[in-house]
Amino acid sequence: MPAPNPLLAAHSRLGALACLLCLPFMAGAAPESPSQEHTAEAQPYPLVIGHRGASGYVPEHTLGAYALAVTLGADYIEPDLVMTKDGQLVARHDNELGLTTDVADHPEFAERKRSKTVDGIALNGWFSEDFTLAELKTLRAIERIPDVRPGNARLNGSLQIPTLQEIIDLSKDLQRSQQRQIGLYIETKHPSHFQQQGLSMEKPLLKILRENGLDSAEAPVYIQSFEVNNLKQLSRDSDIRLIQLYGEGQPFDQVSSGGSLTYAQMATPQGFKQVAEYAVGVGPHKSAIIPLDSKGMLDPANATRFVADAHAAKLKVHPYTFRAENSFLPVNLRKGDDPQARGDIEQEIDIFLDAGIDGLFMDQPDIGIKLRK
């Protein structure tokens, strides 16, 4: 048998990737339970999570972005979930649709634009809960930050808003083709807001995961949230592994209910112990682990006790978000003056790996995979 031609193999991979990005995905594939060898027990370390898919290369939260993230080696893909008017779970970073879809170009939806307060923030735009799934399927994704990622914007108008079921079907198809575990790292966005709209997320989410055999502690699934109460509810109703996200100030459900709990309190040794009662890990902004100095520089000597204290409570630490472009990097890791140019993201990741993190969210997951190897 002749030796494989590496050039032909490369063309084959590129062709397959083009198909993944440009052709309809097999959303109607029949659900199946994950095979026994693809469980959450044996995971790569540290985990590399494709942040909103491979959002550094393809418009975020599209099947193309998720497929590319997996092709580049990501262990998990991250769908942020919002609700539709008819109770369907779809992937968007926010329920306001103006930044990431072409809804503004649809005259039939012009009257849907309105002002609304979401998690205490006044917004004006189009909101997922005012659209049925069928209506959202007429929209197309656009790049959120075209000034930084003009290459991504070339795909504007070519990719749909996917449902959670479509993402699960895609992950199973890719798992079969790659013969490795493909995990889902799901975020519930604005759960209190949707509950106030009569569109609670938790039961529909668990129902879909259960129907796909992904509702156990062994399944390759995490669910994360910036809120506390919905994670506690999920903990009571399922064995799925949960991640408490950390932001600034207070979790919104604490604000809306008049509670006093703050993220700072949750980041103390006692706070971590309390989080460990319902979650297996925490997701802080990377600045909670190593804050930048007054000049915007990253110095590992400034590391806090966040990782050590979380580990003492037996919690994994998966910080967000690592991005390669200069505009997102500390001053001392930028290369040149072009905000679109790639800086020394490798050094930033190495510094955080040395700080003891267990995984990381990346817009360009291939970089994390190379460093891990």
ABEGO torsion letter per residue (X at the ends): XBBBBAAAAAAAAAAAAAAAAABBBBAABBBBBBBAABBAABBBOBBBBBBGEBAAABBBGBAAAAAAAAAAGBABBBBBBBBBAAGBBBBBABABAAAABAAAABAAAAAABBBBBBGGBBBBEBBAAABBAAAAAABBBBBABAAABAAAAAABGABBBBBAAAAAAAAAAAAAAAGBBBBBBBBBBGAAAAAAAGBBAAAAAAAAAAAAGAABAABBBBBBBABAAAAAAAAAABABBBBBBBBBEBBAAAAAAGBABBAAAAABAAAAAAAAAABABBBBBAAAABBBBAAGBBBAAABBAAAAAAAAAGBBBBBOBBBABAAABBAAABBEABAABBBBAAAAAAAAAAAGBABBBBABAAAAAAAAX
